[in-house]
Amino acid sequence: MRKTWLFAVAAVVAAGAGAVFLTERPLTVTVVPTEADVALRIYGLGTVEARVLARLGFEVGGALLSLSADAGDRVSQGQDLAALHQAEQEARVARARAAMAANTANQTKAEAAVVRALAILAQREAANRRQVELTLQGNAPAQRAEEAQRDEDVARAEVAVAEAELAVIRAQGQDAVAALQLEQTLFDHHRLTAPFDALVVTRLAEAGAVVSAGNPIFILIDPATIWIQAYIDEERAGQLALGQPGIIRLRSQPAGEYSGTIARIGLESDRVNEERRVWLTCADCPTQMFLGEQAEVRILTGTRDSALMVPEIAISGFDGHRGTVWIVQDGRLARTQLTFDARDDRGRVEVTGGLPDGAQIVAAPPQGADEGRLARIEAAP
């Protein structure tokens, strides 16, 4: 009985000693070193796009007669790309021209009528003056003078009517000119031309197809305006500025790195994904680029001569500016709150304040970490 009791006491003592050893032995930790020449970069994922892109279609509907360009072709400004059947519109133009010619003839006729009416008026005025003189001399009755005055008034009215008819015909002539211009414009809309020097990306229709007004027939881009549209996490977007350089990697060429520059920062963020759009021009990208291809960007937002860069996973309660980390001070673990600033593309944040003198930041807190526990610093691999 006594031996059993001694064994039990020994087991309890051994268990207690083991527990003390496990909980009080120094923990091996790695700490964050001070780095020199730190490049602060932001990572973004995006696609190849074109700033100048046109979905080109006819302004009128009809059947496609011909197409003279295809995907991959380079076209010049004003070059014919496609045409609609034009017979119906040609007839409308011819009818408008005929109406204009008829109006010109009517205008000539009306002008002659005005000349004739003026001549008759002059004759009636002269006859009326003679009749008045004869009446005053007593050589003609007053009735004839009245008839002469009436004839003059009628002739003057006929002049007014002729001039009014001429004005109406001239107005109709202006309408005929406008109608011809309209029909000619609609006729011109049966031809599709390139609005700028462009590269044909896609041809969306073939000859014989009936298309509606506004339906795209070609997608054109200006190759000189190809750039990268990238999405940046809003938490990191505050460091972005126009003109910042970046490294671009295309998914189809993972071994290549190309130089880019921020040319535009979107004024509106994605409300769902909480991302901001930026566009980077590329100085040395391949000549052949493919719209929609995935691209990665790493934008250089700044550099530091030296900095402490703490992994975000080592920070608890991080709000983007402040957070709590484990530190080693005087050989023991402790927790302290630090302030942070810039981030990089490796998931690290720059320490800007709050670190006690002589303390070192734990890069990856081990299991069993507790304040006051002994810690042994291990060299970083």
Protein Blocks (a to p, Z undefined) as FASTA:
>chain_A
ZZmmmmmmmmmmmmmmmmmmmmmgccddddddddehiacddddddddddfbdcddddfbd
cddfbdcbdehiacdehiafbdcdfklmmmmmmmmmmmmmmmmmmmmmmmmmmmmmmmmm
mmmmmmmmmmmmmmmnopacfklmmmmmmmmmmmmmmmmmmmmmmmmmmmmmmmmmmmmm
mmmmmmmmmpccdfbdcddfbdcbdehiacdehiafbdcddfklgccdddddfklmmmgc
ehiacddddfklmmbccddddfbdcfbdcfklopacdddddfkbcfbdcehiacdddddf
bdcfbdcdddfklpghiahjaccddddeehiacddddddfddcfeopacdfbhpaghiac
dfbdcehiaehiacdddddZZ
